[in-house]
């Protein structure tokens, strides 16, 4: 061990005498390590890591399919019929993501919001940390305008005050009463960055038109022991009888990633290949450097350095370069993957799992 430490010191002195070689080798390794680490973080967050819901393997993404075979959001009638008649499902919820204008004092800003069915939070096994969830009657229009706030909105706009329940906020120039606050770790598919949630509030006109699209993205939870194939067959018959449309039903993670999955896999394979090229280039640089140092190595051997001792020194130099390149590669990787992964403009595949529970006072 002591000899290896001596070899490391000698390697450091040798690299210091050759700054050009050292800089090129370390930068090449840093590029390979940084790019592959960043890409693996994205692939892990989107394709590998389970969704942050209870029993995510039982969750399905549900959309309609029009006559041209294109996926389209569900209509209100289709959703209500599935909720009423689908026996293969434990629950089904729906949401309509959109944006709205939130006014605070004299300032106004655009916020992400979503209209969600009363069954949505139960489908995802999410219970409000404060207040209540929506009532089934609020799926239909005509009730008092109410909203459930995200934890971030509650902290930023309502001062993290547990007494904020019942407070009125202005959204799209209309007063809305806050009746609940979601837990800090709660996320919803298709719209992770929403700050406020409203009831579906389906109008009688929407409920009466079987062919109307209401912009609803469905999330269903299978009953234990039921397969996705059986659920799809049942839902297909219900939706076709209701509106004449088809239905696409697939595991929620696959529904969210969609066409992004093959592209991400291809990109990951590409950066792994880039890392292999970087390592091969550094290995070739070390071989060239070793050939240039043939006389130095011959002198060391003549002075009693055995083959094992000389090989150990080469290993020490490789380890030192690998550590330096890996450490430098952490910086571009950290910049490329800041704290959480968000698909800009595509909430379809954006998820985040944050631990932390709120106590009775509202602090974490």
N, C-alpha and C positions, 0 to 999 in steps of 0.2 A: 504493500500500500504506500509506504514511504517513497519507494522508487517511482510509483505512478505519479505521486505529487511532484516529485522532482521533474519528471517528464513534462508535466503540465506547465511548470514554471519555464522550462526550456522552450516549450512550444510557444508560450506567450512572448518570450523574448524574440524567438524566430519570426513570429508573425509581425511583431513590431518593426522588425528590420525590413519587412516586405509589405508595406501598407497597400500597395496596389493590388497584389494578389489577395490579401486578406479582405479588402473592401469588396472586390468582385465576388469572392466566394460567399461572404456573409450576406451580401445583398441578394444574390441568386437564391440562396436558401431561404431568406426572409420572404421573398416573393412567393416561392412555392408553398412555404408553411402558412403564410398569411392568407393566401387565396383559398387553399384547401380547408383551412380552419373556418374561415368565414362561410364558405359554401356548405361545409358539413353542418354548421350551426343552423343554416336555413333549412336544409333537408331534414335535419333532426326535428326542428320545430314544426315543420309542415307535414312531413310524411311518416316520421318514425314515432314521435312522442304521442301517446294517447291524448285524445281530446279531454279538456278539463271538466268533464261531466261525470256523474254517477253512471256506472255501467255503460260507457260509450259504445261498446260493441252492439248494444241493442237499439241504438239511435239510427234513424234513417232520414235522409233528405228526400223531400217529396216536391216535385214540380209537375206541371201539366205538359203535354206534348200536343202541338197543333197538327193540322192536317198535313203540313209540309215536313213534319218530323222534327220541328224546332222546339227546344225547351222554352216554356213560357211560365210566368208566375201563375199560380192558381187563382180561380175565381172564388168569391165568397160562398156561392152555392156549393161548389165542389168541396170546399173545406167543411162546411156545416154537414153535408151529407156523409163525408168520411168520418167526422166526429160522431155522428149519430149511428152509423150502420157498420163500421169496420170492427169486426169481432176479433181480428188478429192483433189489434193494437191495444196497448195498455192506455195510451194517451196520444193525442196529436195536437200540436200547437201551430200557430202561423204568425208571421210578422211581415210588416210592410216597411222596409227601411226608407228613410227620406231625410231631408234637411228642413230646418225651420229657423225663424229669427227669434232669438231670445233677447229681451230688453231688460237691462239692469240699470236703474237710474236713468241717466241721459244717454247711456251707451247701448248699442245693440250689436249683436254678433250672430253669425250663422253657427248653428250647432247640429250635430247628428242626432236624430231622433228616430223612433220607430213606433208604429202602431202594432201592438201585439195582442193576441187572443188571451182570454183569461186563463186558458189551459197551458199557455206557453211555459210559464215558470214551473208549473207542476211537471210538465213533460221533461224538462231539464233538471228536475229535482233542485230547484233554486227557491229558497224562501227568503222574503225580505228580512233584512236585519232590523229594520224599524218599520212600524206601520203594517199595512195590509197589502195583499195582492189584489188584482182586479177581480171583480165579480162576473159570473157568466152573463148576467143581464147587461153588462157594459160592453159586450161584444156588439150590441145593436145601438144605433144612434138614439139620442134623446135624453141621455142622462147628464148629470153634472160633469163638466170638463175636469178630469182629474189626471194626475201623472204620478209615475214612480221615478225617482231620481237615481242615477248611478252614484256610487260612492264618491267619485271624483267631483261630480256636480254638487253633491251635498256638502263636501268640504270647501270647495272653492266659492260657490255662490251663496250657500246657506250657512256658512261659518261653522260647519260640523256641529250644529246645534240640534240635540235630540228633540227640542221643542219646535223644530221647524215643520213638523207634520201639521197640516192644516194651513200652512202659509200659502199665499197666492203669488204665483209668478206669471209673467206676461210672455206668452209665446204666440208668434204671428198676430200680435196686437189683440190677443184674447186672454182673459184671466183664466188661469188653471190652478187648481188646488193640489198641492203635493200630499199624497196619502201614504207614501212608502219610500224606503231607501233600500237599495240592493246591497248585498255584502260586497266587501272590497274585492273578493276573488271572482265575482260573478261576471261572466261574459256570455254573449249571445251569438250564435252562428250568423253569418252573413252581415253582421253589423256590430262588430266588437267595440267600436269607439262611440257608440251612442251614449248620450248624456241624459236624455229623458225618454221615458216610455209612456205611451198613451194607449187607451183601449182601442180595439178595432173600430168601434163605432160605425158599423156597417149600416148604410141607409136602406130603407125599404126598396128603393129602386135597384140598388146593387143586389139585394137579396132575392129580387124577383127575376133577374136576368141570368139565365143559366149559362149563356155564352159570354158574359161580361168578364173581363180580366180585372181583378182587384189588386194586383201586384203582390200577392201573398206567397211567401216562401214557407213551405211546410217542413216541420220537424216531427217525426213520429217515433214513439217508443214501442218496440215489440213486446208482446206478452212473453213471459218466460217459456222457452221450449218451442216458440214459433220461429220459422225461418223467414228470411227476407223474401224468398221466392213465393212462399205461400201468401205473405202479406201483399206483395205486388199483384198477384193474381186477383185477390179480393178487391184491392183498391182500383185496379184496372176496370173491373166490371162495374164498380160503383160510379166512378168518374165518367166512364163511357155512357152509362145509362142516364147520367145527370146532364152532361153538356155535349156529349159526342166527342170530347177530347180524349186523348190517351193520357198516360201518367208514367213518369219515370221515378223509380224507387231504387235507391242504392245506399250503402253505408254512408253515414253523414260525413265522415272524413273524406271519402272519395268524392262525394257530391260537392264538398267545399273546395277541394283542390282542383277538381275537374281536369282541364287540359294542361294545367300547370305541372302536374306530376311528371309526365314524360320529359318535359323541358328541364325541370329541375334535376332529374336523374341524368340527363345528358350533360348538363352543365357540371354536375358533380363528377361524372366520369372524366370530363375534360380537365378539371382542375387537379384531379388525382394524377392524370397523365402528365400535367404540367409539373407537379411535384416530383414525379419520377424523372422527368427530363432535368429538373434542377439538380436532383441528387446525382444523376449521371454526369452532368457537366462539372459539378464540384469534384466528383471522383476522378474525372479526367484531368482537371486542374492539379489535383494532388499527385497524380501519376507523373504529369509533366514536371511538377516541382521536384518530385522524388528523383526523376532522371537527371535533373540539373544539379541535384545534391549528391550525385553518385560518389564524387571524391570525398565529400564530408562523411558520408556513411562508411566508405572504405577506411578512412582514418579511424572512425569510432570502432569499427570491427577489429582493426589492427591493434588498437589499444585495449582490447579484451572484451568489447561489447559483443555478446552472443547474438544469434539470430532472434531469439525470443525477446531479448532486451531491445533490440532495434525495432522489432515489430510492435512492441508495447509502446514505444515512443510514437510510432505512426498512428497507433490507435488513439493515443492521447491527443494528437493533433486533430484527428477526425472528430473526437468527442468535443473538443473545444470549439471547433467550427460549428458543429451541430448545435451546441448550446447557444452560441452567439447568434446564429441565424434564426433559431427558434425564438429566442427572446426578442429579437428585432421584428420577427414576423407577427408577434402578438399585437403590435401597435396597429398595423393595417387591419388585422382581424377585428380588433376592438372597435375601430372606426366603422367597419363595414357592418357590424352586428351590434348596434347600440342598445344594450339592456334588454330589449325585446324586439321581436321581429314583426314588422308591419309591411304588408304589401301596399305600396302607395296606389290608392285608387281602386284596390281590389280587396275588400274585406272578406272575400270568399275564403281566403286561406290565412286569415290573420287570427292568431290565438295567443293567449298569454296565460300562464298559470302563476298566480301570485298568492303566496301564503300570507296568513295574518287574519286574525279575528278581532272584531270590535267588541270592547267590553260595554258595560251598561252606560258608561259616560260618553261613549262614542269615540274614544281614542283607541289607537292600535297598540 
